[in-house]
């Protein structure tokens, strides 16, 4: 398996991978493939952090990290959103998503990012070091079960003194 930066020629394959990955997902609006397209054309997009997993010249997985911020009354802090991570259904359960996550963390850290924030499954993401955002004094601008909002420090103290409300890029459709 090859992990690499997504290229323009990959866009249609990535669209299908994301669509298929979330087709039967319980907690999904089934619009993730359109979100990826919107984010790709936004100021939040970081080309190096749109990553594909490829097996025998077929894209079987994709992960996207985009810019977001955490804001309080006096400060704004930069972070990344991990959304979405997608693996073709027939390749799920083989560790591809985990490899995409770990590889994405390495690239993000190499690019100078200090943290990642996500909404996800409380039993999956902690294995990668994610903790509840409430542990850091970070909240979301909408109701969310506490265990599903998570953050990761890519570097030691990457979220030290960071607190406030997550501010998503407008493409997420969250105010």
Buried (B, 14 or more C-beta within 10 A) or exposed (E): BEBEEBEEEBBEBBBBBBBBBBEEEEEEEEEBBBBBBBBBEBEBBBEEBBBBBBBEEEBBBBBBBBBBBBBBEEEEBEBBBBBBBBBBEEBBEBEBBBBBBBBBBEBBBEEEBBBBBBBBEBEBBBEBBBBBBBEBEBBBEEEEEEEBBBBBBBEEEBBEEBBBEBBBBEBBEEE
